[in-house]
Structure formats: structure tokens, C-alpha cells
Amino acid sequence: MTTQEKEELLDKIDLGVRRGVAKALADHKRNGRPIYVWRDGQIIEISAEAIPAQEEEKNLNEPKQ
């Protein structure tokens, strides 16, 4: 596998992960379910109302630069 092919594969993986996270956050926000994150050595609950708005869908169609 060439370096170019590896970079393209990593871009596709990154895009898939970002889309998955965006979808999960939107689902939690829409259904009123909190999310939990690890912050400063502790598990923190973030209410559904406090979940930040996601990037526009068009921004998730292109790999991160």
C-alpha cells in the first residue's frame, strides 16, 4: 500500500468516525438522553439540552483537512 493510499484510507476512516459521532450526538439530543464524557479524570454527564449543535451535514461529506 502506497503512502497516498494509506492517507486516503485514513481520511475515509476519519470521516466515518466523525459521521458516527455526529449521528450519535444528534440522536441523544433529539431523544433527550444525556451523554457522558471523561474530563479531568472524572466521568461528566452532559444533558441533552447542553449537547452542542452539530456541524452542517455538508461539512461531514468531505474528509477533514
mmCIF file of the N, C-alpha and C atoms, coordinates in Angstrom:
data_MODEL
# 
_entry.id   MODEL 
# 
loop_
_atom_site.group_PDB 
_atom_site.id 
_atom_site.type_symbol 
_atom_site.label_atom_id 
_atom_site.label_alt_id 
_atom_site.label_comp_id 
_atom_site.label_asym_id 
_atom_site.label_entity_id 
_atom_site.label_seq_id 
_atom_site.pdbx_PDB_ins_code 
_atom_site.Cartn_x 
_atom_site.Cartn_y 
_atom_site.Cartn_z 
_atom_site.occupancy 
_atom_site.B_iso_or_equiv 
_atom_site.pdbx_formal_charge 
_atom_site.auth_seq_id 
_atom_site.auth_comp_id 
_atom_site.auth_asym_id 
_atom_site.auth_atom_id 
_atom_site.pdbx_PDB_model_num 
ATOM 1   N N  . MET A 1 1  ? 0.855   -1.178 0.000  1.00 0.00 ? 1  MET A N  1 
ATOM 2   C CA . MET A 1 1  ? 0.000   0.000  0.000  1.00 0.00 ? 1  MET A CA 1 
ATOM 3   C C  . MET A 1 1  ? 0.896   1.234  0.000  1.00 0.00 ? 1  MET A C  1 
ATOM 4   N N  . THR A 1 2  ? 0.622   2.131  -0.918 1.00 0.00 ? 2  THR A N  1 
ATOM 5   C CA . THR A 1 2  ? 1.433   3.340  -1.012 1.00 0.00 ? 2  THR A CA 1 
ATOM 6   C C  . THR A 1 2  ? 1.044   4.332  0.091  1.00 0.00 ? 2  THR A C  1 
ATOM 7   N N  . THR A 1 3  ? 1.895   5.312  0.291  1.00 0.00 ? 3  THR A N  1 
ATOM 8   C CA . THR A 1 3  ? 1.615   6.357  1.274  1.00 0.00 ? 3  THR A CA 1 
ATOM 9   C C  . THR A 1 3  ? 0.326   7.085  0.914  1.00 0.00 ? 3  THR A C  1 
ATOM 10  N N  . GLN A 1 4  ? 0.129   7.359  -0.351 1.00 0.00 ? 4  GLN A N  1 
ATOM 11  C CA . GLN A 1 4  ? -1.085  8.028  -0.832 1.00 0.00 ? 4  GLN A CA 1 
ATOM 12  C C  . GLN A 1 4  ? -2.330  7.202  -0.485 1.00 0.00 ? 4  GLN A C  1 
ATOM 13  N N  . GLU A 1 5  ? -2.271  5.905  -0.722 1.00 0.00 ? 5  GLU A N  1 
ATOM 14  C CA . GLU A 1 5  ? -3.399  5.025  -0.425 1.00 0.00 ? 5  GLU A CA 1 
ATOM 15  C C  . GLU A 1 5  ? -3.673  4.974  1.070  1.00 0.00 ? 5  GLU A C  1 
ATOM 16  N N  . LYS A 1 6  ? -2.624  4.962  1.865  1.00 0.00 ? 6  LYS A N  1 
ATOM 17  C CA . LYS A 1 6  ? -2.793  4.960  3.321  1.00 0.00 ? 6  LYS A CA 1 
ATOM 18  C C  . LYS A 1 6  ? -3.468  6.237  3.787  1.00 0.00 ? 6  LYS A C  1 
ATOM 19  N N  . GLU A 1 7  ? -3.043  7.369  3.240  1.00 0.00 ? 7  GLU A N  1 
ATOM 20  C CA . GLU A 1 7  ? -3.644  8.652  3.614  1.00 0.00 ? 7  GLU A CA 1 
ATOM 21  C C  . GLU A 1 7  ? -5.116  8.705  3.218  1.00 0.00 ? 7  GLU A C  1 
ATOM 22  N N  . GLU A 1 8  ? -5.445  8.178  2.048  1.00 0.00 ? 8  GLU A N  1 
ATOM 23  C CA . GLU A 1 8  ? -6.836  8.151  1.606  1.00 0.00 ? 8  GLU A CA 1 
ATOM 24  C C  . GLU A 1 8  ? -7.679  7.262  2.513  1.00 0.00 ? 8  GLU A C  1 
ATOM 25  N N  . LEU A 1 9  ? -7.127  6.125  2.906  1.00 0.00 ? 9  LEU A N  1 
ATOM 26  C CA . LEU A 1 9  ? -7.834  5.223  3.810  1.00 0.00 ? 9  LEU A CA 1 
ATOM 27  C C  . LEU A 1 9  ? -8.046  5.883  5.174  1.00 0.00 ? 9  LEU A C  1 
ATOM 28  N N  . LEU A 1 10 ? -7.026  6.535  5.696  1.00 0.00 ? 10 LEU A N  1 
ATOM 29  C CA . LEU A 1 10 ? -7.155  7.234  6.975  1.00 0.00 ? 10 LEU A CA 1 
ATOM 30  C C  . LEU A 1 10 ? -8.184  8.352  6.898  1.00 0.00 ? 10 LEU A C  1 
ATOM 31  N N  . ASP A 1 11 ? -8.246  9.055  5.779  1.00 0.00 ? 11 ASP A N  1 
ATOM 32  C CA . ASP A 1 11 ? -9.263  10.101 5.592  1.00 0.00 ? 11 ASP A CA 1 
ATOM 33  C C  . ASP A 1 11 ? -10.667 9.501  5.617  1.00 0.00 ? 11 ASP A C  1 
ATOM 34  N N  . LYS A 1 12 ? -10.848 8.360  4.972  1.00 0.00 ? 12 LYS A N  1 
ATOM 35  C CA . LYS A 1 12 ? -12.155 7.696  4.955  1.00 0.00 ? 12 LYS A CA 1 
ATOM 36  C C  . LYS A 1 12 ? -12.543 7.227  6.353  1.00 0.00 ? 12 LYS A C  1 
ATOM 37  N N  . ILE A 1 13 ? -11.581 6.693  7.095  1.00 0.00 ? 13 ILE A N  1 
ATOM 38  C CA . ILE A 1 13 ? -11.845 6.253  8.463  1.00 0.00 ? 13 ILE A CA 1 
ATOM 39  C C  . ILE A 1 13 ? -12.229 7.439  9.324  1.00 0.00 ? 13 ILE A C  1 
ATOM 40  N N  . ASP A 1 14 ? -11.479 8.532  9.218  1.00 0.00 ? 14 ASP A N  1 
ATOM 41  C CA . ASP A 1 14 ? -11.771 9.742  9.981  1.00 0.00 ? 14 ASP A CA 1 
ATOM 42  C C  . ASP A 1 14 ? -13.180 10.250 9.678  1.00 0.00 ? 14 ASP A C  1 
ATOM 43  N N  . LEU A 1 15 ? -13.550 10.286 8.407  1.00 0.00 ? 15 LEU A N  1 
ATOM 44  C CA . LEU A 1 15 ? -14.873 10.750 8.008  1.00 0.00 ? 15 LEU A CA 1 
ATOM 45  C C  . LEU A 1 15 ? -15.958 9.850  8.595  1.00 0.00 ? 15 LEU A C  1 
ATOM 46  N N  . GLY A 1 16 ? -15.751 8.559  8.545  1.00 0.00 ? 16 GLY A N  1 
ATOM 47  C CA . GLY A 1 16 ? -16.729 7.622  9.097  1.00 0.00 ? 16 GLY A CA 1 
ATOM 48  C C  . GLY A 1 16 ? -16.915 7.798  10.596 1.00 0.00 ? 16 GLY A C  1 
ATOM 49  N N  . VAL A 1 17 ? -15.820 7.993  11.301 1.00 0.00 ? 17 VAL A N  1 
ATOM 50  C CA . VAL A 1 17 ? -15.898 8.197  12.753 1.00 0.00 ? 17 VAL A CA 1 
ATOM 51  C C  . VAL A 1 17 ? -16.623 9.506  13.050 1.00 0.00 ? 17 VAL A C  1 
ATOM 52  N N  . ARG A 1 18 ? -16.275 10.585 12.351 1.00 0.00 ? 18 ARG A N  1 
ATOM 53  C CA . ARG A 1 18 ? -16.925 11.882 12.587 1.00 0.00 ? 18 ARG A CA 1 
ATOM 54  C C  . ARG A 1 18 ? -18.419 11.807 12.292 1.00 0.00 ? 18 ARG A C  1 
ATOM 55  N N  . ARG A 1 19 ? -18.802 11.117 11.220 1.00 0.00 ? 19 ARG A N  1 
ATOM 56  C CA . ARG A 1 19 ? -20.224 10.959 10.904 1.00 0.00 ? 19 ARG A CA 1 
ATOM 57  C C  . ARG A 1 19 ? -20.937 10.163 11.997 1.00 0.00 ? 19 ARG A C  1 
ATOM 58  N N  . GLY A 1 20 ? -20.292 9.099  12.456 1.00 0.00 ? 20 GLY A N  1 
ATOM 59  C CA . GLY A 1 20 ? -20.893 8.277  13.508 1.00 0.00 ? 20 GLY A CA 1 
ATOM 60  C C  . GLY A 1 20 ? -21.102 9.051  14.800 1.00 0.00 ? 20 GLY A C  1 
ATOM 61  N N  . VAL A 1 21 ? -20.116 9.831  15.181 1.00 0.00 ? 21 VAL A N  1 
ATOM 62  C CA . VAL A 1 21 ? -20.229 10.648 16.397 1.00 0.00 ? 21 VAL A CA 1 
ATOM 63  C C  . VAL A 1 21 ? -21.328 11.689 16.225 1.00 0.00 ? 21 VAL A C  1 
ATOM 64  N N  . ALA A 1 22 ? -21.363 12.353 15.081 1.00 0.00 ? 22 ALA A N  1 
ATOM 65  C CA . ALA A 1 22 ? -22.387 13.372 14.831 1.00 0.00 ? 22 ALA A CA 1 
ATOM 66  C C  . ALA A 1 22 ? -23.782 12.754 14.897 1.00 0.00 ? 22 ALA A C  1 
ATOM 67  N N  . LYS A 1 23 ? -23.932 11.581 14.323 1.00 0.00 ? 23 LYS A N  1 
ATOM 68  C CA . LYS A 1 23 ? -25.230 10.906 14.335 1.00 0.00 ? 23 LYS A CA 1 
ATOM 69  C C  . LYS A 1 23 ? -25.625 10.522 15.757 1.00 0.00 ? 23 LYS A C  1 
ATOM 70  N N  . ALA A 1 24 ? -24.693 9.983  16.520 1.00 0.00 ? 24 ALA A N  1 
ATOM 71  C CA . ALA A 1 24 ? -24.991 9.587  17.899 1.00 0.00 ? 24 ALA A CA 1 
ATOM 72  C C  . ALA A 1 24 ? -25.351 10.795 18.760 1.00 0.00 ? 24 ALA A C  1 
ATOM 73  N N  . LEU A 1 25 ? -24.606 11.894 18.618 1.00 0.00 ? 25 LEU A N  1 
ATOM 74  C CA . LEU A 1 25 ? -24.911 13.092 19.401 1.00 0.00 ? 25 LEU A CA 1 
ATOM 75  C C  . LEU A 1 25 ? -26.277 13.659 19.026 1.00 0.00 ? 25 LEU A C  1 
ATOM 76  N N  . ALA A 1 26 ? -26.575 13.701 17.742 1.00 0.00 ? 26 ALA A N  1 
ATOM 77  C CA . ALA A 1 26 ? -27.877 14.205 17.298 1.00 0.00 ? 26 ALA A CA 1 
ATOM 78  C C  . ALA A 1 26 ? -29.004 13.329 17.829 1.00 0.00 ? 26 ALA A C  1 
ATOM 79  N N  . ASP A 1 27 ? -28.795 12.016 17.832 1.00 0.00 ? 27 ASP A N  1 
ATOM 80  C CA . ASP A 1 27 ? -29.803 11.085 18.345 1.00 0.00 ? 27 ASP A CA 1 
ATOM 81  C C  . ASP A 1 27 ? -30.037 11.314 19.837 1.00 0.00 ? 27 ASP A C  1 
ATOM 82  N N  . HIS A 1 28 ? -28.984 11.467 20.601 1.00 0.00 ? 28 HIS A N  1 
ATOM 83  C CA . HIS A 1 28 ? -29.117 11.717 22.037 1.00 0.00 ? 28 HIS A CA 1 
ATOM 84  C C  . HIS A 1 28 ? -29.846 13.033 22.277 1.00 0.00 ? 28 HIS A C  1 
ATOM 85  N N  . LYS A 1 29 ? -29.467 14.080 21.552 1.00 0.00 ? 29 LYS A N  1 
ATOM 86  C CA . LYS A 1 29 ? -30.093 15.394 21.716 1.00 0.00 ? 29 LYS A CA 1 
ATOM 87  C C  . LYS A 1 29 ? -31.580 15.321 21.366 1.00 0.00 ? 29 LYS A C  1 
ATOM 88  N N  . ARG A 1 30 ? -31.905 14.701 20.243 1.00 0.00 ? 30 ARG A N  1 
ATOM 89  C CA . ARG A 1 30 ? -33.286 14.590 19.768 1.00 0.00 ? 30 ARG A CA 1 
ATOM 90  C C  . ARG A 1 30 ? -34.164 13.804 20.746 1.00 0.00 ? 30 ARG A C  1 
ATOM 91  N N  . ASN A 1 31 ? -33.604 12.766 21.355 1.00 0.00 ? 31 ASN A N  1 
ATOM 92  C CA . ASN A 1 31 ? -34.376 11.903 22.249 1.00 0.00 ? 31 ASN A CA 1 
ATOM 93  C C  . ASN A 1 31 ? -34.256 12.279 23.718 1.00 0.00 ? 31 ASN A C  1 
ATOM 94  N N  . GLY A 1 32 ? -33.573 13.392 24.004 1.00 0.00 ? 32 GLY A N  1 
ATOM 95  C CA . GLY A 1 32 ? -33.489 13.870 25.378 1.00 0.00 ? 32 GLY A CA 1 
ATOM 96  C C  . GLY A 1 32 ? -32.613 13.028 26.287 1.00 0.00 ? 32 GLY A C  1 
ATOM 97  N N  . ARG A 1 33 ? -31.638 12.336 25.713 1.00 0.00 ? 33 ARG A N  1 
ATOM 98  C CA . ARG A 1 33 ? -30.749 11.485 26.516 1.00 0.00 ? 33 ARG A CA 1 
ATOM 99  C C  . ARG A 1 33 ? -29.408 12.175 26.717 1.00 0.00 ? 33 ARG A C  1 
ATOM 100 N N  . PRO A 1 34 ? -28.886 12.142 27.936 1.00 0.00 ? 34 PRO A N  1 
ATOM 101 C CA . PRO A 1 34 ? -27.575 12.758 28.174 1.00 0.00 ? 34 PRO A CA 1 
ATOM 102 C C  . PRO A 1 34 ? -26.456 11.923 27.561 1.00 0.00 ? 34 PRO A C  1 
ATOM 103 N N  . ILE A 1 35 ? -25.291 12.543 27.462 1.00 0.00 ? 35 ILE A N  1 
ATOM 104 C CA . ILE A 1 35 ? -24.084 11.822 27.077 1.00 0.00 ? 35 ILE A CA 1 
ATOM 105 C C  . ILE A 1 35 ? -23.109 11.914 28.242 1.00 0.00 ? 35 ILE A C  1 
ATOM 106 N N  . TYR A 1 36 ? -22.118 11.074 28.243 1.00 0.00 ? 36 TYR A N  1 
ATOM 107 C CA . TYR A 1 36 ? -21.116 11.062 29.307 1.00 0.00 ? 36 TYR A CA 1 
ATOM 108 C C  . TYR A 1 36 ? -19.743 11.160 28.672 1.00 0.00 ? 36 TYR A C  1 
ATOM 109 N N  . VAL A 1 37 ? -18.905 12.015 29.241 1.00 0.00 ? 37 VAL A N  1 
ATOM 110 C CA . VAL A 1 37 ? -17.554 12.208 28.731 1.00 0.00 ? 37 VAL A CA 1 
ATOM 111 C C  . VAL A 1 37 ? -16.557 12.116 29.878 1.00 0.00 ? 37 VAL A C  1 
ATOM 112 N N  . TRP A 1 38 ? -15.326 11.806 29.537 1.00 0.00 ? 38 TRP A N  1 
ATOM 113 C CA . TRP A 1 38 ? -14.241 11.756 30.502 1.00 0.00 ? 38 TRP A CA 1 
ATOM 114 C C  . TRP A 1 38 ? -13.552 13.117 30.487 1.00 0.00 ? 38 TRP A C  1 
ATOM 115 N N  . ARG A 1 39 ? -13.555 13.801 31.631 1.00 0.00 ? 39 ARG A N  1 
ATOM 116 C CA . ARG A 1 39 ? -12.958 15.132 31.707 1.00 0.00 ? 39 ARG A CA 1 
ATOM 117 C C  . ARG A 1 39 ? -12.239 15.283 33.045 1.00 0.00 ? 39 ARG A C  1 
ATOM 118 N N  . ASP A 1 40 ? -10.978 15.638 32.984 1.00 0.00 ? 40 ASP A N  1 
ATOM 119 C CA . ASP A 1 40 ? -10.178 15.870 34.193 1.00 0.00 ? 40 ASP A CA 1 
ATOM 120 C C  . ASP A 1 40 ? -10.236 14.691 35.158 1.00 0.00 ? 40 ASP A C  1 
ATOM 121 N N  . GLY A 1 41 ? -10.154 13.493 34.619 1.00 0.00 ? 41 GLY A N  1 
ATOM 122 C CA . GLY A 1 41 ? -10.109 12.300 35.449 1.00 0.00 ? 41 GLY A CA 1 
ATOM 123 C C  . GLY A 1 41 ? -11.443 11.879 36.031 1.00 0.00 ? 41 GLY A C  1 
ATOM 124 N N  . GLN A 1 42 ? -12.538 12.456 35.542 1.00 0.00 ? 42 GLN A N  1 
ATOM 125 C CA . GLN A 1 42 ? -13.865 12.110 36.047 1.00 0.00 ? 42 GLN A CA 1 
ATOM 126 C C  . GLN A 1 42 ? -14.835 11.906 34.885 1.00 0.00 ? 42 GLN A C  1 
ATOM 127 N N  . ILE A 1 43 ? -15.877 11.134 35.159 1.00 0.00 ? 43 ILE A N  1 
ATOM 128 C CA . ILE A 1 43 ? -16.954 10.977 34.189 1.00 0.00 ? 43 ILE A CA 1 
ATOM 129 C C  . ILE A 1 43 ? -17.944 12.104 34.436 1.00 0.00 ? 43 ILE A C  1 
ATOM 130 N N  . ILE A 1 44 ? -18.238 12.853 33.384 1.00 0.00 ? 44 ILE A N  1 
ATOM 131 C CA . ILE A 1 44 ? -19.127 14.007 33.471 1.00 0.00 ? 44 ILE A CA 1 
ATOM 132 C C  . ILE A 1 44 ? -20.372 13.745 32.614 1.00 0.00 ? 44 ILE A C  1 
ATOM 133 N N  . GLU A 1 45 ? -21.549 14.043 33.165 1.00 0.00 ? 45 GLU A N  1 
ATOM 134 C CA . GLU A 1 45 ? -22.795 13.942 32.402 1.00 0.00 ? 45 GLU A CA 1 
ATOM 135 C C  . GLU A 1 45 ? -23.071 15.284 31.726 1.00 0.00 ? 45 GLU A C  1 
ATOM 136 N N  . ILE A 1 46 ? -23.414 15.230 30.459 1.00 0.00 ? 46 ILE A N  1 
ATOM 137 C CA . ILE A 1 46 ? -23.825 16.419 29.717 1.00 0.00 ? 46 ILE A CA 1 
ATOM 138 C C  . ILE A 1 46 ? -25.283 16.198 29.319 1.00 0.00 ? 46 ILE A C  1 
ATOM 139 N N  . SER A 1 47 ? -26.159 17.071 29.785 1.00 0.00 ? 47 SER A N  1 
ATOM 140 C CA . SER A 1 47 ? -27.585 16.918 29.495 1.00 0.00 ? 47 SER A CA 1 
ATOM 141 C C  . SER A 1 47 ? -27.832 17.050 27.997 1.00 0.00 ? 47 SER A C  1 
ATOM 142 N N  . ALA A 1 48 ? -28.951 16.498 27.553 1.00 0.00 ? 48 ALA A N  1 
ATOM 143 C CA . ALA A 1 48 ? -29.301 16.568 26.134 1.00 0.00 ? 48 ALA A CA 1 
ATOM 144 C C  . ALA A 1 48 ? -29.393 18.020 25.669 1.00 0.00 ? 48 ALA A C  1 
ATOM 145 N N  . GLU A 1 49 ? -29.906 18.887 26.521 1.00 0.00 ? 49 GLU A N  1 
ATOM 146 C CA . GLU A 1 49 ? -30.051 20.299 26.165 1.00 0.00 ? 49 GLU A CA 1 
ATOM 147 C C  . GLU A 1 49 ? -28.694 20.977 25.988 1.00 0.00 ? 49 GLU A C  1 
ATOM 148 N N  . ALA A 1 50 ? -27.676 20.481 26.672 1.00 0.00 ? 50 ALA A N  1 
ATOM 149 C CA . ALA A 1 50 ? -26.344 21.085 26.618 1.00 0.00 ? 50 ALA A CA 1 
ATOM 150 C C  . ALA A 1 50 ? -25.457 20.485 25.520 1.00 0.00 ? 50 ALA A C  1 
ATOM 151 N N  . ILE A 1 51 ? -25.938 19.453 24.828 1.00 0.00 ? 51 ILE A N  1 
ATOM 152 C CA . ILE A 1 51 ? -25.151 18.864 23.737 1.00 0.00 ? 51 ILE A CA 1 
ATOM 153 C C  . ILE A 1 51 ? -25.048 19.902 22.631 1.00 0.00 ? 51 ILE A C  1 
ATOM 154 N N  . PRO A 1 52 ? -23.829 20.237 22.212 1.00 0.00 ? 52 PRO A N  1 
ATOM 155 C CA . PRO A 1 52 ? -23.679 21.280 21.189 1.00 0.00 ? 52 PRO A CA 1 
ATOM 156 C C  . PRO A 1 52 ? -24.300 20.874 19.855 1.00 0.00 ? 52 PRO A C  1 
ATOM 157 N N  . ALA A 1 53 ? -24.777 21.871 19.128 1.00 0.00 ? 53 ALA A N  1 
ATOM 158 C CA . ALA A 1 53 ? -25.330 21.626 17.792 1.00 0.00 ? 53 ALA A CA 1 
ATOM 159 C C  . ALA A 1 53 ? -24.220 21.070 16.909 1.00 0.00 ? 53 ALA A C  1 
ATOM 160 N N  . GLN A 1 54 ? -24.592 20.157 16.040 1.00 0.00 ? 54 GLN A N  1 
ATOM 161 C CA . GLN A 1 54 ? -23.610 19.505 15.173 1.00 0.00 ? 54 GLN A CA 1 
ATOM 162 C C  . GLN A 1 54 ? -23.319 20.336 13.943 1.00 0.00 ? 54 GLN A C  1 
ATOM 163 N N  . GLU A 1 55 ? -22.178 20.021 13.329 1.00 0.00 ? 55 GLU A N  1 
ATOM 164 C CA . GLU A 1 55 ? -21.800 20.666 12.078 1.00 0.00 ? 55 GLU A CA 1 
ATOM 165 C C  . GLU A 1 55 ? -22.879 20.400 11.038 1.00 0.00 ? 55 GLU A C  1 
ATOM 166 N N  . GLU A 1 56 ? -22.996 21.309 10.085 1.00 0.00 ? 56 GLU A N  1 
ATOM 167 C CA . GLU A 1 56 ? -23.929 21.084 8.988  1.00 0.00 ? 56 GLU A CA 1 
ATOM 168 C C  . GLU A 1 56 ? -23.525 19.819 8.246  1.00 0.00 ? 56 GLU A C  1 
ATOM 169 N N  . GLU A 1 57 ? -24.522 19.118 7.732  1.00 0.00 ? 57 GLU A N  1 
ATOM 170 C CA . GLU A 1 57 ? -24.281 17.849 7.028  1.00 0.00 ? 57 GLU A CA 1 
ATOM 171 C C  . GLU A 1 57 ? -23.268 18.003 5.899  1.00 0.00 ? 57 GLU A C  1 
ATOM 172 N N  . LYS A 1 58 ? -23.274 19.143 5.204  1.00 0.00 ? 58 LYS A N  1 
ATOM 173 C CA . LYS A 1 58 ? -22.339 19.314 4.094  1.00 0.00 ? 58 LYS A CA 1 
ATOM 174 C C  . LYS A 1 58 ? -20.889 19.264 4.568  1.00 0.00 ? 58 LYS A C  1 
ATOM 175 N N  . ASN A 1 59 ? -20.618 19.674 5.805  1.00 0.00 ? 59 ASN A N  1 
ATOM 176 C CA . ASN A 1 59 ? -19.266 19.635 6.333  1.00 0.00 ? 59 ASN A CA 1 
ATOM 177 C C  . ASN A 1 59 ? -18.820 18.208 6.630  1.00 0.00 ? 59 ASN A C  1 
ATOM 178 N N  . LEU A 1 60 ? -19.778 17.286 6.779  1.00 0.00 ? 60 LEU A N  1 
ATOM 179 C CA . LEU A 1 60 ? -19.421 15.902 7.078  1.00 0.00 ? 60 LEU A CA 1 
ATOM 180 C C  . LEU A 1 60 ? -19.291 15.060 5.817  1.00 0.00 ? 60 LEU A C  1 
ATOM 181 N N  . ASN A 1 61 ? -19.465 15.672 4.663  1.00 0.00 ? 61 ASN A N  1 
ATOM 182 C CA . ASN A 1 61 ? -19.351 14.926 3.419  1.00 0.00 ? 61 ASN A CA 1 
ATOM 183 C C  . ASN A 1 61 ? -17.933 14.914 2.871  1.00 0.00 ? 61 ASN A C  1 
ATOM 184 N N  . GLU A 1 62 ? -17.079 15.762 3.420  1.00 0.00 ? 62 GLU A N  1 
ATOM 185 C CA . GLU A 1 62 ? -15.704 15.834 2.945  1.00 0.00 ? 62 GLU A CA 1 
ATOM 186 C C  . GLU A 1 62 ? -14.742 15.459 4.057  1.00 0.00 ? 62 GLU A C  1 
ATOM 187 N N  . PRO A 1 63 ? -13.662 14.759 3.736  1.00 0.00 ? 63 PRO A N  1 
ATOM 188 C CA . PRO A 1 63 ? -12.661 14.432 4.753  1.00 0.00 ? 63 PRO A CA 1 
ATOM 189 C C  . PRO A 1 63 ? -12.099 15.693 5.392  1.00 0.00 ? 63 PRO A C  1 
ATOM 190 N N  . LYS A 1 64 ? -11.713 15.586 6.659  1.00 0.00 ? 64 LYS A N  1 
ATOM 191 C CA . LYS A 1 64 ? -11.130 16.699 7.391  1.00 0.00 ? 64 LYS A CA 1 
ATOM 192 C C  . LYS A 1 64 ? -9.789  17.069 6.773  1.00 0.00 ? 64 LYS A C  1 
ATOM 193 N N  . GLN A 1 65 ? -9.524  18.342 6.614  1.00 0.00 ? 65 GLN A N  1 
ATOM 194 C CA . GLN A 1 65 ? -8.262  18.811 6.017  1.00 0.00 ? 65 GLN A CA 1 
ATOM 195 C C  . GLN A 1 65 ? -7.291  19.218 7.097  1.00 0.00 ? 65 GLN A C  1 
# 
